Amino acid sequence: MTLDRRSFLKLVGAGAGAAGAAGLPMIGMAAEIMPKSGRRVVVIGGGYGGTIAAKYVRMLDKSIEVVMIERNKQFVSCPFSNFYIAGLTNDMNSLTIGYDKLTSNHGVKMVYAEVTGIDPAAKKVVTDQGTLDYDRLIVSPGIDFRTEEIEGYDAKTAEIFPHAWKAGAQSTLLRNQLQAMKDGGTVIISMPLTPYRCPPGPYERSCLIAHYLKTHKPKSKLILLDANPDVVSKKPLFTKAWSTYYKDNFQYIGGKKITKVDTGAKLVSVEGIEDFKGDVINLIPPQRAGDIAVKAGLVGDDKKWCPVDAVSFESTKHKGIHIIGDATALPSDGPPMPKSGYSANSQAKVCAMNVVNLLNGKETIEFSGINVCYSAISDHESVSIAQVFKLEGGKIKSSATAISPADFSLGKAEHAYGESWLKNILTEMST
């Protein structure tokens, strides 16, 4: 969808509409949040990508004003939230950071607001608090769900069949459902077709919930319904973990795309052929770029993901707008860069440098990045995959890959490495 001027003005709000009818320019009726006096970069989204992009633009050139727009006062990490869901930690604080030091240490100006529109021609962002002008815009919108593809899915479904794919209240809801379930119950995890946020995430979750059931509710079982025909990440490691640790209470079934739900009967239907009934159902819907990317016409012909230039991460739909993180559709040669927190972190740094270079009339630099992903397979063991990505012929290509030993000989060590990874990346975001 291309956001034309008429569509943009509709997003400004009903209050402006009355003024527009009286002949006043509606865009002018949305109050400017803060006047722009010099060069300004606006960042939408304070997650793994946006926070780092905002910080690094300021670190690279303090003459550039950076304003970050975020709807929440705190960020809760989805990575490692599976530990909380499965009862291996009772502390969500270790997954939660604020933005105070982003301002005090780096001079990033925070606006806590909901973004309702982007006008690429006027270089304006519209929020429910007013408008912001920009010279360059970085959008890190994360993901939203394609729930329209599931019959029976409505606004209340996620409160009964939680997705917990955005950490926080959903994580707590799924955790509470697991703890309240009687021993002998059935837990279902339904995961979507790729691409989706964090390829190994559902498989890790299945391991940790299976561990919880084995430890606390041994008569219960877990069924993992994978819409993909087979395991799409770390297959030899996860399949060995399932057969070694959870063979008595775990079942993996591939090629099971959920098309219909019945929250009253606690049923999910596969292709209209087969129903699965569960006491606790963790339904992770198919995904797309976050809502604002769709509203602003930043998604491609697939209406799902945002095509970007592989060097600068500039949108191929609208100049002056850069997109990073889970929402992107990077041109790739071979397996795509995973939609992960580490990927967003890597992309944010390259994007920040190129935004600064473009504002200063310098040449852009080519992308080189890393993705490292740790996945827990029990309460004390983890496995990992590490990939190095570089630019070749205008496309991102994986140039090297390393995966954990199949015998889990590094499992305990990698568990500690994973915890350090989380601490380090959240510290980088919050200091």
N, C-alpha and C positions, 0 to 999 in steps of 0.2 A: 504494500500500500504506500503510495506516495502522499505525503502530507501536504496538500495544497493550502493556499492561504485561507480559503473558506473553512476547511477542516481544522486548521490550526486555531482559527478564531473561535470555533465552537468549543475548543478545549479550554479557553480562557475562563469561561464560567458564565453562569446565568446572570450574575450581577452586572457583568460587562455588557451582556446582551441588551438589557434595557437601555443603557447608554448608547449603544450602537444604533438602536432604533430611533434615537433622538438625533442621529446624525454625527455623533462623536466617534473618533477612531477607537475601535474596541481595544486594540493592542495597547493603546496608551492608557486605557482605564485600569489595566492590571499594574499595580504599583511596582515600581522598581525597588528591589530589595536593597541594593547598594550600587551607587553610581560607579562606572568604570572610568578611571582616569588614565591608566596606562595599559600595557599589554596584560591580558587576562586569559588564563586557562580555567575553564570550569570542568569539574569532574563529577559525574553522576554515579553514585554507588560507592559505599564505603566497605567493600568486602576485600578479599584477597588481592584483587586487581586494582580497584579504584584507590584504596588507601595508599598502596605503594606508589602508584602513578603520581598521586598528589604530592607525596613526600619527596619523590625524586625530582620532579619538576622544580620544586623549591630548592633542593640541594644543588641542582645543576645551574640554576640561574635565579638568584634571589630578587632580581629586578622584575620578575614575572609574578604577578598576583595570581594566587591559586585559591579558588573557592570550591569546596566539596559539598555537594548536596546529598544528604542521606536522611531517610525517613525515621531511622531509629537512633537513639542516643548511644546504644551499645551494639557491638557485633558479636554474634555467637558462632563459633566455628562448627561447620558440618563435619570436617575431618575430626575424628576421635569422639564424635557424639554417639557412635555405636557403643562405646564403652559405658556411657551413661545409660543408654537404653537397656543394655544387658545387665545393669546393676553392678558393674565392676568398679564404678566410682559413684559417689553420691554428690559430687561437686561439679556444678556447672560453671563455677567461677573460673576454673582453670581454662575454660573454653571461651571466656568472655573478656572483651577488651573495650575500652572507651577511646574517645578521640581527643581528649584534653591535651595530651602532649604533642599531638600533631599540630595543634595551634601554638602551644607555648614553646616548643622546641624548633618548629620549622616555619611558623607564620602562616599555616594553611587556615583560611577562614571557613568556618563551618556554617552551613545553613541546614537546619533540620526541617525538612519539608517534603511533600510528595510532588514529584515531577509529573506534570500533566500534559506537557507538549514541548516540542522542539521546532523552531522555525529556522531551518538551515539558511534561507535567503537573508533573513534579518539578523542571523547569528544571535538568537535569543532562546533561552530556556524559560519555560513557563512552569511555575509551581503553584501550589495552593496558598503560598505566602506572597507571591508576586513574581516578577521577572528578573532575569540576570542576562546581561550581555556577555559575549565571549569573543575572543579572537580564535581560539582553538578549543574544541570540546572533546573530552575523553568520556566515553560511556562504558561503564562496567555493570550491566544490568542483571547479570546472573541469569537464572532460568525461571520460567513459569511452565504451566502444564497444559497439555492439549486434552483437557478433560472431555471436550466435545466428541472425542472418538470413543468414549465409553458410555454406552446406553445406561441411563439411570443415575449417572453421576451428577450431583447438584451441589449447591453451596454447603450443604450439611454433611456430605459424604466423608470429607476429610476429618470430621469430628467423630466419626464412627469407624472408618477405615483409614487411620492416619497414614500419611506418606512419610513423615519425619525426614523429608529430603530438604527441608529448610529448618535448621536447628533452632531450638528454643522450646516454645509451647508444644509443638508437635512431638518433639523428642520426649518431653515429660508425659504427654498423653499416651504414647506407645509404651513407655516404661510402666506407667500405672496400669495399663490394660494387661500387660504380661504378668505383673505382680498379683493382680486381682484374679487372674484365670485359675480355675481349679486344676489340680493335678489330674492328668488324663485328658486334657484339652488338646486342641490342634491349633497350631500357629501357621498362618500362610503368609509368605512374602511373595508378592507379585511384582516383577521387575519388567521394564519396558524394552523395546527394541533400541539398539544403538542408533544414533548417538544420544547419550544422556550424561548428566553430571556424574563424574567419578566412576569409571568403568568397573573397578573392583569393589565398589562400596556395597552393593547388595550381597555379594558373596562373603565379604567380611562380616556383614550384619548377620547373615545366616549362621556363620561359625559361632559368633558371640552369643546369639540367642539360643542356639543349640547347646552351647556350654551352660547357659543359665538354666535351661530345662533339665539337662543332665544332672546338674548340681542340686537344683531346688525342686524340680517337678519331674522326676524320672519316668513317670507313666505317660508324659506328654510327648508330642511329636511335632516336628517342623517340616513343612513342605515348601520348597522353593520353586515357584512357577516362573520360568524364564521365557520371555517372549522370543528371545533369540534361540535358534536351533541348538546351540551349544554354548558352553562357557566362553565368554569373550575376553577374559583377562586372567592371567596367571593360572590357566587351566590345570596344568599338572600339579601345582601346589595346592590349589583349593580341593581338587578331587581327592588328592591323597589325604588332606586334612579331614575331609568328610568321612572317608572310608576308615581312617585310623582312629579318629576321636569320636565320631558321631554316627557310626553305622547303625546303631540301635534306635536312634530317635530322629533321623534326618532322611529326607527324600528329595532328590533333585529331579525335576522334569523339565526338559527343554522343549521349545516350540509351542509354548502355551501363552498366547497373546490374549489378554483379557479384553473382552468387548462389551460386557454387560455386568452390572452389579445390582444386588438386592440387599440393601443394608438391613432391612427388617428380618430377612431370613438368614442373614450372614452368609450370602452366597456370592461367588464370582463365577462368571461364565466364560468359557474359552471358545471363541469362534462360533458360538451358538450350538456347540456340539456337546460340551462336557461342563458340568458344574462342580465346583469345589466349595465345601462348607468348612468354615473355620470358626473357632471361638475368638481368636484375635487375628485380624487381617490387616497386614501392612501393605497397602496398595500404593505402589509408586507409579504414577501415570506417565505416559509418554511426554516428552519435553520439547521446549522451544526456547528461543531467546526471551528475556524478560519483557513484560508488557510494554514498557516505554519504547523499546526498540521496535516493536510491532507498530505502535501508534505513530512513531516518527518515520515510518517507511524505511527503516534501516535493514529489514530482513530481505532476503533474496526471493527468487521466484517460488521457492519451496514454502514461503511464508513461515519458516521455522528459524533459520539461523542467519547471521549477518555476514555477508561477504566483505572481506577486507583485503587491502593490499598487504602482501606478506612482508614488506620491508617496514613500512611506517604504521601499519595497522589502521590506516585511513580507510573509511568506508568507501566502497566502490559505488554506493548509491548517492552519497552526499559529501561534497568536499568540505574540509575543515572539521569533520567529525571522525574521531578515532574510536575504535571499539576493541575491547580486550576481554579476556576471560572466557567463561563458559558459553557466552552468546555468539562467539565468532564462528565463522566458517572459513578457516584458513585454506588457501590453495595448497594442496599437499601432493607429494609424490610418495605414494606408499601409505602406510597406516597414519591416520591423522594424529596431531598432537592431542593428547587426552584433555578432556574438560575437567581440570583438577585445580586445586589451590596452588600447587607448585607451578603449574603451567601459567596460571594467571599472574603469579609473582614474576616469573621470567618475562612474560609478555609486557607487563607493566613497566619494567625497567627499560626495555628497548623502546617501547612506545614513548615514555617520558623523554628519553634522550632525543628521539627523532622529532617530537613536538618542540622541544627547545631549539634544536637545530633549524627547524623550519621557521620558527619565529625570529631566529637570528640570521636567516639567509644563508645557512650552511648546508652542506650535503648530508643526506640521511645515511645511517649506517645499516648494514645488513644484519638480519636477525641471527642470533645464535643463542640457544636456550637449553635448559635442562628440565626434565620432569623426573622426580623421585617419588615413588609411592610406596608407603608401608601399609600392610594389611595385617591385622591381628587374626590369628587362626585359633587362639585359645586365650586364657587369662594371662599367660606368661610367654607366649611365642608369637612372633610376627614373621612375615615374609615380605619381600620387596622386589620392585622392578625399577631400574634406572635407565633413562634414555637421554641421549644427546641429540638435539635437533639443530640443523643448519639450513641455510638458504641455498638452493641450487636451481637455476633457471626460473627464478621467480616463484618457486614453490618450497614449502617446508618439507624437509626430508629427515627421517631418523637415520643418523650416521653411526650410532653405536647403542647397544642394548646389553644390560646385565641383569640377571635374575637370580634369586636366591637358590642355594643348593637344594636339590630335591629331597635330601634326607633330613632337612630341618636342623642341620648341625649348627647353624647360626641363629636359630629361632629366638633364643633368650637374648642374645646380643642385639639382634635386630629389633626386638621389642623395646629395648632401652634406646636404640638409635631413633626409633619412631617417636618416642616420648621427647627426645631432645629436638627432633625436627619440629614438632609442634611448638615447643617452648621457644625455639629460635625464630620461627617464622612469625609467631604472634608478637614476640618482643620487637622484631623489626617493624611490624605494623603499628605498634603502640608507643614507640619511643622516638 
